Amino acid sequence: MFHPSHFAAVVLFALFASTVFGITMRDNPRSMVRYGAYCFILFVGSAILLSWVMFLIAR
Amino acid sequence: MAATPNSTPAGTKTRQPGFIYLPLIVGWLVPGAGHFMVRKWGRGALLALAIVSMFVLGLAMQGKVYSGAHDILDILGLTGDLGSGLLYFVGRMLGLGADPVQTTVADYGTKFIVVAGLLNVIAAVDAHNLRTGRKS
């Protein structure tokens, strides 16, 4: 069985979803890579930001 | 009325032969196969890798594969799972994801499986758009 940490699960999710978004939402390879990287950063960045928000609310 | 030499008779536009929805259906059944049908080998391979990996990792995390619709959330989960096409049906036949596990990681696994199905639907529609020429 596979038991990743929460952050590893977020990174894996972001990686796979960004790959599909990049390929399906853009027409040429260069913009696919750029859009995929953009989605990946937004996925991971928003997860980190929300984690800090929840941490501060819980204190 | 006689047609002028420069006019194009109706129905003689450049048309690709074959069933236009085939990449959509094949792409739904087998992740990435719709793109292979329209000769987008690299895109198809990456899509297949991403979607199959997500589905398999979801199962490895002991995620649940929805088998029936008892309430609205189950219906939504089942709809998402069905998007995986043959991966879902093979998983059901092998009895994978049938035992509910109450851990956080298993819940993530359930979401991985559902999202893999939803991403596969997006990929299949993209293959259809490539086939119709709406996308290059």
N, CA and C atoms of all chains as a GROMACS GRO file, in nm:
protein
  585
    1MET      N    1   0.083  -0.120   0.000
    1MET     CA    2   0.000   0.000   0.000
    1MET      C    3   0.087   0.126   0.000
    2PHE      N    4   0.026   0.234  -0.040
    2PHE     CA    5   0.097   0.361  -0.057
    2PHE      C    6   0.042   0.462   0.042
    3HIS      N    7   0.129   0.514   0.129
    3HIS     CA    8   0.083   0.609   0.231
    3HIS      C    9   0.166   0.737   0.224
    4PRO      N   10   0.134   0.824   0.129
    4PRO     CA   11   0.212   0.948   0.118
    4PRO      C   12   0.175   1.045   0.230
    5SER      N   13   0.264   1.142   0.253
    5SER     CA   14   0.228   1.250   0.345
    5SER      C   15   0.122   1.336   0.277
    6HIS      N   16   0.059   1.424   0.352
    6HIS     CA   17  -0.045   1.510   0.295
    6HIS      C   18   0.013   1.598   0.184
    7PHE      N   19   0.134   1.651   0.210
    7PHE     CA   20   0.196   1.739   0.110
    7PHE      C   21   0.233   1.660  -0.016
    8ALA      N   22   0.284   1.539   0.002
    8ALA     CA   23   0.317   1.457  -0.115
    8ALA      C   24   0.192   1.426  -0.197
    9ALA      N   25   0.080   1.403  -0.128
    9ALA     CA   26  -0.045   1.378  -0.200
    9ALA      C   27  -0.088   1.501  -0.280
   10VAL      N   28  -0.070   1.619  -0.220
   10VAL     CA   29  -0.104   1.743  -0.291
   10VAL      C   30  -0.016   1.759  -0.415
   11VAL      N   31   0.114   1.734  -0.399
   11VAL     CA   32   0.206   1.751  -0.511
   11VAL      C   33   0.174   1.652  -0.624
   12LEU      N   34   0.144   1.527  -0.589
   12LEU     CA   35   0.108   1.427  -0.691
   12LEU      C   36  -0.020   1.467  -0.763
   13PHE      N   37  -0.120   1.507  -0.685
   13PHE     CA   38  -0.247   1.550  -0.744
   13PHE      C   39  -0.224   1.667  -0.840
   14ALA      N   40  -0.147   1.766  -0.794
   14ALA     CA   41  -0.120   1.884  -0.877
   14ALA      C   42  -0.046   1.847  -1.004
   15LEU      N   43   0.049   1.755  -0.991
   15LEU     CA   44   0.129   1.714  -1.108
   15LEU      C   45   0.041   1.651  -1.216
   16PHE      N   46  -0.044   1.556  -1.177
   16PHE     CA   47  -0.126   1.485  -1.276
   16PHE      C   48  -0.234   1.578  -1.334
   17ALA      N   49  -0.299   1.654  -1.248
   17ALA     CA   50  -0.405   1.743  -1.296
   17ALA      C   51  -0.347   1.852  -1.388
   18SER      N   52  -0.230   1.905  -1.351
   18SER     CA   53  -0.168   2.010  -1.433
   18SER      C   54  -0.127   1.957  -1.569
   19THR      N   55  -0.079   1.833  -1.572
   19THR     CA   56  -0.041   1.771  -1.700
   19THR      C   57  -0.161   1.766  -1.794
   20VAL      N   58  -0.274   1.718  -1.742
   20VAL     CA   59  -0.394   1.708  -1.827
   20VAL      C   60  -0.445   1.846  -1.866
   21PHE      N   61  -0.448   1.939  -1.771
   21PHE     CA   62  -0.495   2.075  -1.802
   21PHE      C   63  -0.407   2.139  -1.909
   22GLY      N   64  -0.276   2.125  -1.893
   22GLY     CA   65  -0.184   2.187  -1.989
   22GLY      C   66  -0.206   2.134  -2.130
   23ILE      N   67  -0.220   2.002  -2.144
   23ILE     CA   68  -0.234   1.942  -2.277
   23ILE      C   69  -0.368   1.977  -2.339
   24THR      N   70  -0.474   1.977  -2.258
   24THR     CA   71  -0.608   1.991  -2.316
   24THR      C   72  -0.652   2.137  -2.334
   25MET      N   73  -0.592   2.228  -2.261
   25MET     CA   74  -0.640   2.366  -2.266
   25MET      C   75  -0.560   2.457  -2.359
   26ARG      N   76  -0.449   2.410  -2.412
   26ARG     CA   77  -0.366   2.492  -2.500
   26ARG      C   78  -0.336   2.419  -2.629
   27ASP      N   79  -0.292   2.495  -2.733
   27ASP     CA   80  -0.277   2.438  -2.866
   27ASP      C   81  -0.135   2.394  -2.900
   28ASN      N   82  -0.035   2.470  -2.855
   28ASN     CA   83   0.101   2.433  -2.895
   28ASN      C   84   0.185   2.394  -2.774
   29PRO      N   85   0.289   2.314  -2.797
   29PRO     CA   86   0.366   2.258  -2.685
   29PRO      C   87   0.421   2.361  -2.587
   30ARG      N   88   0.469   2.473  -2.639
   30ARG     CA   89   0.527   2.574  -2.550
   30ARG      C   90   0.424   2.629  -2.453
   31SER      N   91   0.306   2.665  -2.507
   31SER     CA   92   0.203   2.720  -2.416
   31SER      C   93   0.143   2.611  -2.327
   32MET      N   94   0.148   2.484  -2.373
   32MET     CA   95   0.102   2.374  -2.287
   32MET      C   96   0.190   2.364  -2.162
   33VAL      N   97   0.322   2.371  -2.183
   33VAL     CA   98   0.415   2.361  -2.069
   33VAL      C   99   0.395   2.480  -1.976
   34ARG      N  100   0.382   2.599  -2.034
   34ARG     CA  101   0.364   2.720  -1.951
   34ARG      C  102   0.235   2.712  -1.870
   35TYR      N  103   0.126   2.671  -1.934
   35TYR     CA  104  -0.002   2.664  -1.863
   35TYR      C  105  -0.002   2.552  -1.759
   36GLY      N  106   0.063   2.440  -1.792
   36GLY     CA  107   0.074   2.330  -1.696
   36GLY      C  108   0.152   2.372  -1.572
   37ALA      N  109   0.263   2.444  -1.594
   37ALA     CA  110   0.343   2.492  -1.481
   37ALA      C  111   0.264   2.593  -1.398
   38TYR      N  112   0.190   2.679  -1.468
   38TYR     CA  113   0.106   2.778  -1.399
   38TYR      C  114   0.002   2.709  -1.310
   39CYS      N  115  -0.065   2.608  -1.364
   39CYS     CA  116  -0.166   2.535  -1.286
   39CYS      C  117  -0.101   2.464  -1.166
   40PHE      N  118   0.017   2.404  -1.190
   40PHE     CA  119   0.086   2.332  -1.082
   40PHE      C  120   0.119   2.427  -0.967
   41ILE      N  121   0.173   2.544  -1.002
   41ILE     CA  122   0.209   2.642  -0.899
   41ILE      C  123   0.085   2.689  -0.824
   42LEU      N  124  -0.024   2.712  -0.897
   42LEU     CA  125  -0.148   2.756  -0.831
   42LEU      C  126  -0.203   2.647  -0.738
   43PHE      N  127  -0.200   2.521  -0.783
   43PHE     CA  128  -0.250   2.411  -0.699
   43PHE      C  129  -0.170   2.404  -0.568
   44VAL      N  130  -0.037   2.393  -0.583
   44VAL     CA  131   0.048   2.375  -0.465
   44VAL      C  132   0.049   2.501  -0.380
   45GLY      N  133   0.059   2.617  -0.446
   45GLY     CA  134   0.062   2.743  -0.373
   45GLY      C  135  -0.065   2.766  -0.292
   46SER      N  136  -0.179   2.738  -0.353
   46SER     CA  137  -0.306   2.760  -0.281
   46SER      C  138  -0.319   2.661  -0.166
   47ALA      N  139  -0.268   2.538  -0.183
   47ALA     CA  140  -0.272   2.440  -0.072
   47ALA      C  141  -0.187   2.488   0.045
   48ILE      N  142  -0.068   2.541   0.016
   48ILE     CA  143   0.020   2.591   0.123
   48ILE      C  144  -0.045   2.712   0.192
   49LEU      N  145  -0.100   2.802   0.112
   49LEU     CA  146  -0.163   2.923   0.169
   49LEU      C  147  -0.282   2.885   0.259
   50LEU      N  148  -0.367   2.797   0.209
   50LEU     CA  149  -0.484   2.757   0.289
   50LEU      C  150  -0.442   2.682   0.415
   51SER      N  151  -0.333   2.606   0.404
   51SER     CA  152  -0.283   2.535   0.523
   51SER      C  153  -0.242   2.633   0.631
   52TRP      N  154  -0.172   2.740   0.591
   52TRP     CA  155  -0.132   2.842   0.689
   52TRP      C  156  -0.255   2.912   0.747
   53VAL      N  157  -0.354   2.942   0.663
   53VAL     CA  158  -0.476   3.007   0.711
   53VAL      C  159  -0.544   2.920   0.816
   54MET      N  160  -0.555   2.790   0.786
   54MET     CA  161  -0.621   2.698   0.881
   54MET      C  162  -0.539   2.685   1.009
   55PHE      N  163  -0.404   2.685   0.994
   55PHE     CA  164  -0.317   2.677   1.112
   55PHE      C  165  -0.339   2.798   1.203
   56LEU      N  166  -0.347   2.917   1.142
   56LEU     CA  167  -0.365   3.039   1.222
   56LEU      C  168  -0.504   3.046   1.283
   57ILE      N  169  -0.606   2.997   1.210
   57ILE     CA  170  -0.742   2.996   1.265
   57ILE      C  171  -0.750   2.901   1.385
   58ALA      N  172  -0.680   2.788   1.376
   58ALA     CA  173  -0.690   2.685   1.480
   58ALA      C  174  -0.618   2.725   1.609
   59ARG      N  175  -0.530   2.827   1.604
   59ARG     CA  176  -0.452   2.863   1.725
   59ARG      C  177  -0.539   2.937   1.826
   60MET      N  178  -3.076   2.573  -6.185
   60MET     CA  179  -2.975   2.674  -6.215
   60MET      C  180  -2.838   2.609  -6.219
   61ALA      N  181  -2.763   2.640  -6.324
   61ALA     CA  182  -2.632   2.577  -6.340
   61ALA      C  183  -2.531   2.642  -6.247
   62ALA      N  184  -2.443   2.560  -6.194
   62ALA     CA  185  -2.340   2.612  -6.104
   62ALA      C  186  -2.228   2.675  -6.184
   63THR      N  187  -2.175   2.785  -6.132
   63THR     CA  188  -2.061   2.849  -6.198
   63THR      C  189  -1.938   2.764  -6.175
   64PRO      N  190  -1.836   2.776  -6.262
   64PRO     CA  191  -1.718   2.691  -6.247
   64PRO      C  192  -1.645   2.710  -6.113
   65ASN      N  193  -1.652   2.830  -6.053
   65ASN     CA  194  -1.578   2.855  -5.929
   65ASN      C  195  -1.654   2.814  -5.804
   66SER      N  196  -1.784   2.784  -5.817
   66SER     CA  197  -1.860   2.751  -5.697
   66SER      C  198  -1.828   2.610  -5.651
   67THR      N  199  -1.843   2.590  -5.522
   67THR     CA  200  -1.819   2.457  -5.465
   67THR      C  201  -1.951   2.392  -5.432
   68PRO      N  202  -1.982   2.280  -5.492
   68PRO     CA  203  -2.108   2.213  -5.461
   68PRO      C  204  -2.115   2.174  -5.314
   69ALA      N  205  -2.236   2.175  -5.260
   69ALA     CA  206  -2.254   2.140  -5.120
   69ALA      C  207  -2.207   1.998  -5.094
   70GLY      N  208  -2.144   1.978  -4.981
   70GLY     CA  209  -2.103   1.843  -4.940
   70GLY      C  210  -1.968   1.801  -4.994
   71THR      N  211  -1.899   1.891  -5.068
   71THR     CA  212  -1.768   1.852  -5.120
   71THR      C  213  -1.655   1.917  -5.041
   72LYS      N  214  -1.685   1.970  -4.919
   72LYS     CA  215  -1.579   2.024  -4.836
   72LYS      C  216  -1.486   1.911  -4.794
   73THR      N  217  -1.365   1.949  -4.751
   73THR     CA  218  -1.271   1.848  -4.704
   73THR      C  219  -1.327   1.780  -4.581
   74ARG      N  220  -1.356   1.653  -4.591
   74ARG     CA  221  -1.412   1.579  -4.478
   74ARG      C  222  -1.328   1.456  -4.452
   75GLN      N  223  -1.303   1.432  -4.325
   75GLN     CA  224  -1.227   1.313  -4.289
   75GLN      C  225  -1.323   1.196  -4.280
   76PRO      N  226  -1.284   1.083  -4.334
   76PRO     CA  227  -1.373   0.968  -4.332
   76PRO      C  228  -1.380   0.907  -4.192
   77GLY      N  229  -1.483   0.830  -4.169
   77GLY     CA  230  -1.494   0.757  -4.042
   77GLY      C  231  -1.592   0.820  -3.947
   78PHE      N  232  -1.616   0.747  -3.840
   78PHE     CA  233  -1.711   0.789  -3.737
   78PHE      C  234  -1.647   0.900  -3.653
   79ILE      N  235  -1.710   1.016  -3.652
   79ILE     CA  236  -1.648   1.134  -3.591
   79ILE      C  237  -1.635   1.122  -3.438
   80TYR      N  238  -1.720   1.042  -3.377
   80TYR     CA  239  -1.718   1.031  -3.230
   80TYR      C  240  -1.628   0.917  -3.180
   81LEU      N  241  -1.560   0.850  -3.274
   81LEU     CA  242  -1.477   0.736  -3.234
   81LEU      C  243  -1.364   0.775  -3.137
   82PRO      N  244  -1.287   0.885  -3.163
   82PRO     CA  245  -1.184   0.923  -3.066
   82PRO      C  246  -1.241   0.956  -2.929
   83LEU      N  247  -1.362   1.011  -2.925
   83LEU     CA  248  -1.427   1.044  -2.797
   83LEU      C  249  -1.456   0.916  -2.718
   84ILE      N  250  -1.513   0.818  -2.786
   84ILE     CA  251  -1.552   0.693  -2.719
   84ILE      C  252  -1.428   0.612  -2.680
   85VAL      N  253  -1.334   0.601  -2.775
   85VAL     CA  254  -1.211   0.524  -2.746
   85VAL      C  255  -1.129   0.593  -2.638
   86GLY      N  256  -1.125   0.726  -2.643
   86GLY     CA  257  -1.053   0.803  -2.542
   86GLY      C  258  -1.114   0.788  -2.404
   87TRP      N  259  -1.246   0.773  -2.398
   87TRP     CA  260  -1.312   0.749  -2.269
   87TRP      C  261  -1.280   0.609  -2.217
   88LEU      N  262  -1.285   0.511  -2.307
   88LEU     CA  263  -1.262   0.372  -2.264
   88LEU      C  264  -1.118   0.349  -2.221
   89VAL      N  265  -1.022   0.400  -2.299
   89VAL     CA  266  -0.880   0.381  -2.268
   89VAL      C  267  -0.813   0.519  -2.264
   90PRO      N  268  -0.766   0.562  -2.147
   90PRO     CA  269  -0.705   0.695  -2.136
   90PRO      C  270  -0.592   0.716  -2.238
   91GLY      N  271  -0.598   0.825  -2.313
   91GLY     CA  272  -0.495   0.859  -2.410
   91GLY      C  273  -0.517   0.799  -2.548
   92ALA      N  274  -0.602   0.697  -2.559
   92ALA     CA  275  -0.620   0.628  -2.687
   92ALA      C  276  -0.689   0.718  -2.791
   93GLY      N  277  -0.771   0.810  -2.746
   93GLY     CA  278  -0.836   0.903  -2.840
   93GLY      C  279  -0.733   0.989  -2.911
   94HIS      N  280  -0.629   1.030  -2.838
   94HIS     CA  281  -0.523   1.110  -2.899
   94HIS      C  282  -0.436   1.024  -2.992
   95PHE      N  283  -0.418   0.898  -2.955
   95PHE     CA  284  -0.344   0.808  -3.044
   95PHE      C  285  -0.417   0.795  -3.179
   96MET      N  286  -0.551   0.792  -3.174
   96MET     CA  287  -0.630   0.777  -3.296
   96MET      C  288  -0.614   0.896  -3.390
   97VAL      N  289  -0.591   1.014  -3.332
   97VAL     CA  290  -0.569   1.132  -3.418
   97VAL      C  291  -0.420   1.162  -3.434
   98ARG      N  292  -0.339   1.061  -3.403
   98ARG     CA  293  -0.194   1.065  -3.426
   98ARG      C  294  -0.122   1.172  -3.344
   99LYS      N  295  -0.173   1.198  -3.226
   99LYS     CA  296  -0.102   1.286  -3.131
   99LYS      C  297  -0.038   1.195  -3.027
  100TRP      N  298   0.074   1.135  -3.066
  100TRP     CA  299   0.134   1.029  -2.984
  100TRP      C  300   0.186   1.081  -2.851
  101GLY      N  301   0.257   1.193  -2.854
  101GLY     CA  302   0.316   1.245  -2.730
  101GLY      C  303   0.210   1.288  -2.630
  102ARG      N  304   0.110   1.360  -2.680
  102ARG     CA  305   0.003   1.406  -2.592
  102ARG      C  306  -0.072   1.286  -2.533
  103GLY      N  307  -0.100   1.188  -2.619
  103GLY     CA  308  -0.172   1.070  -2.573
  103GLY      C  309  -0.095   0.995  -2.466
  104ALA      N  310   0.037   0.982  -2.485
  104ALA     CA  311   0.120   0.908  -2.389
  104ALA      C  312   0.121   0.981  -2.254
  105LEU      N  313   0.136   1.114  -2.258
  105LEU     CA  314   0.138   1.190  -2.133
  105LEU      C  315   0.003   1.183  -2.061
  106LEU      N  316  -0.105   1.193  -2.138
  106LEU     CA  317  -0.238   1.185  -2.077
  106LEU      C  318  -0.261   1.048  -2.016
  107ALA      N  319  -0.222   0.944  -2.089
  107ALA     CA  320  -0.239   0.807  -2.037
  107ALA      C  321  -0.158   0.790  -1.909
  108LEU      N  322  -0.034   0.838  -1.911
  108LEU     CA  323   0.052   0.825  -1.793
  108LEU      C  324  -0.010   0.896  -1.672
  109ALA      N  325  -0.056   1.019  -1.694
  109ALA     CA  326  -0.111   1.098  -1.582
  109ALA      C  327  -0.239   1.034  -1.528
  110ILE      N  328  -0.330   0.995  -1.616
  110ILE     CA  329  -0.461   0.945  -1.571
  110ILE      C  330  -0.450   0.805  -1.509
  111VAL      N  331  -0.374   0.717  -1.575
  111VAL     CA  332  -0.359   0.581  -1.520
  111VAL      C  333  -0.283   0.586  -1.388
  112SER      N  334  -0.179   0.670  -1.380
  112SER     CA  335  -0.104   0.683  -1.254
  112SER      C  336  -0.194   0.731  -1.142
  113MET      N  337  -0.278   0.829  -1.173
  113MET     CA  338  -0.366   0.883  -1.070
  113MET      C  339  -0.465   0.776  -1.021
  114PHE      N  340  -0.519   0.699  -1.116
  114PHE     CA  341  -0.614   0.594  -1.080
  114PHE      C  342  -0.545   0.486  -0.995
  115VAL      N  343  -0.427   0.443  -1.039
  115VAL     CA  344  -0.355   0.336  -0.969
  115VAL      C  345  -0.309   0.383  -0.830
  116LEU      N  346  -0.259   0.506  -0.821
  116LEU     CA  347  -0.218   0.558  -0.689
  116LEU      C  348  -0.339   0.570  -0.596
  117GLY      N  349  -0.453   0.608  -0.652
  117GLY     CA  350  -0.575   0.613  -0.572
  117GLY      C  351  -0.609   0.476  -0.514
  118LEU      N  352  -0.597   0.373  -0.595
  118LEU     CA  353  -0.621   0.237  -0.546
  118LEU      C  354  -0.515   0.197  -0.443
  119ALA      N  355  -0.388   0.235  -0.470
  119ALA     CA  356  -0.280   0.200  -0.377
  119ALA      C  357  -0.298   0.268  -0.242
  120MET      N  358  -0.366   0.383  -0.242
  120MET     CA  359  -0.394   0.453  -0.115
  120MET      C  360  -0.519   0.396  -0.047
  121GLN      N  361  -0.567   0.285  -0.098
  121GLN     CA  362  -0.687   0.216  -0.046
  121GLN      C  363  -0.812   0.302  -0.063
  122GLY      N  364  -0.815   0.377  -0.174
  122GLY     CA  365  -0.934   0.457  -0.205
  122GLY      C  366  -1.052   0.369  -0.242
  123LYS      N  367  -1.170   0.428  -0.230
  123LYS     CA  368  -1.293   0.353  -0.256
  123LYS      C  369  -1.335   0.369  -0.402
  124VAL      N  370  -1.374   0.259  -0.465
  124VAL     CA  371  -1.433   0.264  -0.599
  124VAL      C  372  -1.584   0.254  -0.580
  125TYR      N  373  -1.656   0.358  -0.621
  125TYR     CA  374  -1.801   0.359  -0.600
  125TYR      C  375  -1.868   0.250  -0.683
  126SER      N  376  -1.956   0.176  -0.617
  126SER     CA  377  -2.022   0.066  -0.687
  126SER      C  378  -2.173   0.089  -0.702
  127GLY      N  379  -2.230   0.174  -0.620
  127GLY     CA  380  -2.374   0.198  -0.629
  127GLY      C  381  -2.405   0.341  -0.588
  128ALA      N  382  -2.528   0.381  -0.616
  128ALA     CA  383  -2.570   0.517  -0.586
  128ALA      C  384  -2.678   0.514  -0.478
  129HIS      N  385  -2.637   0.541  -0.353
  129HIS     CA  386  -2.731   0.538  -0.242
  129HIS      C  387  -2.778   0.678  -0.205
  130ASP      N  388  -2.693   0.776  -0.224
  130ASP     CA  389  -2.733   0.915  -0.201
  130ASP      C  390  -2.665   1.004  -0.305
  131ILE      N  391  -2.689   1.134  -0.295
  131ILE     CA  392  -2.642   1.225  -0.399
  131ILE      C  393  -2.489   1.225  -0.411
  132LEU      N  394  -2.420   1.213  -0.296
  132LEU     CA  395  -2.273   1.212  -0.302
  132LEU      C  396  -2.222   1.086  -0.370
  133ASP      N  397  -2.290   0.974  -0.345
  133ASP     CA  398  -2.252   0.849  -0.412
  133ASP      C  399  -2.275   0.859  -0.563
  134ILE      N  400  -2.384   0.925  -0.601
  134ILE     CA  401  -2.413   0.941  -0.745
  134ILE      C  402  -2.301   1.023  -0.811
  135LEU      N  403  -2.260   1.131  -0.744
  135LEU     CA  404  -2.153   1.215  -0.800
  135LEU      C  405  -2.021   1.137  -0.807
  136GLY      N  406  -1.991   1.061  -0.701
  136GLY     CA  407  -1.869   0.981  -0.700
  136GLY      C  408  -1.871   0.875  -0.809
  137LEU      N  409  -1.985   0.810  -0.824
  137LEU     CA  410  -1.998   0.706  -0.927
  137LEU      C  411  -1.982   0.766  -1.067
  138THR      N  412  -2.041   0.885  -1.087
  138THR     CA  413  -2.028   0.952  -1.217
  138THR      C  414  -1.882   0.982  -1.247
  139GLY      N  415  -1.811   1.032  -1.147
  139GLY     CA  416  -1.668   1.060  -1.166
  139GLY      C  417  -1.590   0.934  -1.196
  140ASP      N  418  -1.617   0.829  -1.120
  140ASP     CA  419  -1.546   0.701  -1.140
  140ASP      C  420  -1.570   0.645  -1.280
  141LEU      N  421  -1.694   0.656  -1.327
  141LEU     CA  422  -1.728   0.601  -1.460
  141LEU      C  423  -1.649   0.670  -1.571
  142GLY      N  424  -1.601   0.791  -1.545
  142GLY     CA  425  -1.520   0.862  -1.645
  142GLY      C  426  -1.392   0.789  -1.679
  143SER      N  427  -1.347   0.700  -1.592
  143SER     CA  428  -1.221   0.628  -1.618
  143SER      C  429  -1.236   0.519  -1.722
  144GLY      N  430  -1.359   0.490  -1.764
  144GLY     CA  431  -1.381   0.391  -1.870
  144GLY      C  432  -1.346   0.250  -1.827
  145LEU      N  433  -1.262   0.184  -1.906
  145LEU     CA  434  -1.229   0.044  -1.878
  145LEU      C  435  -1.155   0.027  -1.746
  146LEU      N  436  -1.079   0.129  -1.704
  146LEU     CA  437  -1.009   0.119  -1.575
  146LEU      C  438  -1.109   0.092  -1.463
  147TYR      N  439  -1.223   0.162  -1.469
  147TYR     CA  440  -1.326   0.145  -1.366
  147TYR      C  441  -1.384   0.003  -1.372
  148PHE      N  442  -1.420  -0.041  -1.493
  148PHE     CA  443  -1.486  -0.171  -1.506
  148PHE      C  444  -1.390  -0.285  -1.469
  149VAL      N  445  -1.264  -0.273  -1.508
  149VAL     CA  446  -1.165  -0.376  -1.470
  149VAL      C  447  -1.144  -0.374  -1.319
  150GLY      N  448  -1.135  -0.255  -1.262
  150GLY     CA  449  -1.120  -0.244  -1.116
  150GLY      C  450  -1.236  -0.307  -1.042
  151ARG      N  451  -1.356  -0.284  -1.093
  151ARG     CA  452  -1.475  -0.345  -1.029
  151ARG      C  453  -1.472  -0.497  -1.042
  152MET      N  454  -1.433  -0.544  -1.160
  152MET     CA  455  -1.429  -0.691  -1.182
  152MET      C  456  -1.329  -0.757  -1.089
  153LEU      N  457  -1.216  -0.687  -1.063
  153LEU     CA  458  -1.112  -0.744  -0.976
  153LEU      C  459  -1.142  -0.719  -0.828
  154GLY      N  460  -1.250  -0.648  -0.802
  154GLY     CA  461  -1.288  -0.622  -0.663
  154GLY      C  462  -1.200  -0.519  -0.594
  155LEU      N  463  -1.134  -0.433  -0.672
  155LEU     CA  464  -1.045  -0.332  -0.614
  155LEU      C  465  -1.126  -0.217  -0.556
  156GLY      N  466  -1.079  -0.163  -0.444
  156GLY     CA  467  -1.146  -0.048  -0.384
  156GLY      C  468  -1.282  -0.078  -0.328
  157ALA      N  469  -1.310  -0.205  -0.301
  157ALA     CA  470  -1.443  -0.242  -0.253
  157ALA      C  471  -1.455  -0.231  -0.102
  158ASP      N  472  -1.341  -0.245  -0.030
  158ASP     CA  473  -1.346  -0.240   0.117
  158ASP      C  474  -1.322  -0.098   0.165
  159PRO      N  475  -1.422  -0.036   0.226
  159PRO     CA  476  -1.402   0.102   0.274
  159PRO      C  477  -1.302   0.108   0.389
  160VAL      N  478  -1.205   0.197   0.377
  160VAL     CA  479  -1.104   0.216   0.481
  160VAL      C  480  -1.118   0.358   0.534
  161GLN      N  481  -1.128   0.372   0.666
  161GLN     CA  482  -1.152   0.505   0.724
  161GLN      C  483  -1.020   0.569   0.768
  162THR      N  484  -0.939   0.607   0.671
  162THR     CA  485  -0.818   0.684   0.702
  162THR      C  486  -0.815   0.806   0.610
  163THR      N  487  -0.735   0.904   0.651
  163THR     CA  488  -0.726   1.026   0.570
  163THR      C  489  -0.667   0.995   0.433
  164VAL      N  490  -0.562   0.913   0.431
  164VAL     CA  491  -0.497   0.880   0.303
  164VAL      C  492  -0.594   0.804   0.212
  165ALA      N  493  -0.676   0.715   0.270
  165ALA     CA  494  -0.774   0.642   0.188
  165ALA      C  495  -0.876   0.738   0.129
  166ASP      N  496  -0.912   0.842   0.204
  166ASP     CA  497  -1.005   0.942   0.151
  166ASP      C  498  -0.941   1.019   0.035
  167TYR      N  499  -0.812   1.050   0.048
  167TYR     CA  500  -0.740   1.111  -0.064
  167TYR      C  501  -0.742   1.016  -0.185
  168GLY      N  502  -0.723   0.887  -0.159
  168GLY     CA  503  -0.724   0.789  -0.267
  168GLY      C  504  -0.856   0.788  -0.341
  169THR      N  505  -0.967   0.796  -0.265
  169THR     CA  506  -1.099   0.802  -0.327
  169THR      C  507  -1.109   0.922  -0.420
  170LYS      N  508  -1.057   1.035  -0.374
  170LYS     CA  509  -1.062   1.158  -0.458
  170LYS      C  510  -0.971   1.142  -0.580
  171PHE      N  511  -0.857   1.079  -0.564
  171PHE     CA  512  -0.768   1.056  -0.679
  171PHE      C  513  -0.842   0.976  -0.787
  172ILE      N  514  -0.916   0.873  -0.745
  172ILE     CA  515  -0.986   0.787  -0.841
  172ILE      C  516  -1.096   0.866  -0.912
  173VAL      N  517  -1.171   0.945  -0.837
  173VAL     CA  518  -1.279   1.024  -0.898
  173VAL      C  519  -1.221   1.127  -0.995
  174VAL      N  520  -1.116   1.197  -0.952
  174VAL     CA  521  -1.058   1.301  -1.038
  174VAL      C  522  -0.991   1.240  -1.161
  175ALA      N  523  -0.934   1.121  -1.148
  175ALA     CA  524  -0.877   1.054  -1.267
  175ALA      C  525  -0.987   1.034  -1.372
  176GLY      N  526  -1.106   0.996  -1.328
  176GLY     CA  527  -1.218   0.980  -1.422
  176GLY      C  528  -1.259   1.111  -1.486
  177LEU      N  529  -1.264   1.216  -1.406
  177LEU     CA  530  -1.305   1.347  -1.460
  177LEU      C  531  -1.200   1.399  -1.559
  178LEU      N  532  -1.072   1.381  -1.526
  178LEU     CA  533  -0.966   1.425  -1.618
  178LEU      C  534  -0.970   1.344  -1.748
  179ASN      N  535  -1.009   1.215  -1.737
  179ASN     CA  536  -1.018   1.133  -1.858
  179ASN      C  537  -1.130   1.183  -1.950
  180VAL      N  538  -1.238   1.232  -1.891
  180VAL     CA  539  -1.346   1.288  -1.973
  180VAL      C  540  -1.297   1.412  -2.047
  181ILE      N  541  -1.222   1.498  -1.975
  181ILE     CA  542  -1.165   1.617  -2.041
  181ILE      C  543  -1.074   1.576  -2.156
  182ALA      N  544  -0.990   1.474  -2.133
  182ALA     CA  545  -0.898   1.427  -2.237
  182ALA      C  546  -0.974   1.370  -2.356
  183ALA      N  547  -1.082   1.297  -2.331
  183ALA     CA  548  -1.160   1.238  -2.440
  183ALA      C  549  -1.227   1.349  -2.524
  184VAL      N  550  -1.278   1.452  -2.457
  184VAL     CA  551  -1.340   1.564  -2.531
  184VAL      C  552  -1.234   1.637  -2.613
  185ASP      N  553  -1.112   1.647  -2.559
  185ASP     CA  554  -1.003   1.711  -2.633
  185ASP      C  555  -0.971   1.631  -2.759
  186ALA      N  556  -0.972   1.497  -2.747
  186ALA     CA  557  -0.947   1.412  -2.865
  186ALA      C  558  -1.057   1.435  -2.970
  187HIS      N  559  -1.181   1.451  -2.923
  187HIS     CA  560  -1.292   1.478  -3.016
  187HIS      C  561  -1.271   1.613  -3.086
  188ASN      N  562  -1.227   1.713  -3.011
  188ASN     CA  563  -1.201   1.845  -3.070
  188ASN      C  564  -1.089   1.839  -3.173
  189LEU      N  565  -0.988   1.756  -3.147
  189LEU     CA  566  -0.880   1.739  -3.245
  189LEU      C  567  -0.934   1.672  -3.371
  190ARG      N  568  -1.024   1.576  -3.352
  190ARG     CA  569  -1.081   1.501  -3.465
  190ARG      C  570  -1.168   1.591  -3.554
  191THR      N  571  -1.244   1.681  -3.491
  191THR     CA  572  -1.333   1.768  -3.567
  191THR      C  573  -1.259   1.889  -3.624
  192GLY      N  574  -1.134   1.911  -3.582
  192GLY     CA  575  -1.059   2.025  -3.631
  192GLY      C  576  -1.082   2.152  -3.551
  193ARG      N  577  -1.157   2.141  -3.441
  193ARG     CA  578  -1.182   2.259  -3.357
  193ARG      C  579  -1.054   2.300  -3.284
  194LYS      N  580  -0.962   2.204  -3.270
  194LYS     CA  581  -0.835   2.230  -3.204
  194LYS      C  582  -0.724   2.166  -3.287
  195SER      N  583  -0.604   2.227  -3.282
  195SER     CA  584  -0.494   2.169  -3.361
  195SER      C  585  -0.390   2.107  -3.270
   0.00000   0.00000   0.00000
